[in-house]
Amino acid sequence: MEDILTLQEIEARYAPEWVLIGDPQTDESLRLQAGKVLFHGSDRDEVCRKVMDSPPGRYALRFLGEHPEDVVLVL
């Protein structure tokens, strides 16, 4: 899982899981474009724990499944 993948490649391989992406590449609006998949799984808490075990750096956490309509995401 050390290859740099585009967001479309990541979605095709890992949906509908949570994905931890290292060295995220973003566009000028900071939208995720590509990166290295470091870990993936269906349990968000497990994926988040992997961030805590990782060295300092830039990471992105992405959910690749469908969000229920009654859920509000706050960033």
Sequence and secondary structure as in RCSB ss.txt:
>XXXX:A:sequence
MEDILTLQEIEARYAPEWVLIGDPQTDESLRLQAGKVLFHGSDRDEVCRKVMDSPPGRYALRFLGEHPEDVVLVL
>XXXX:A:secstr
  SEEEHHHHHHHHTTSEEEEEEEEE TT  EEEEEEEEEES HHHHHHHHHTS SS EEEEE S   TT     
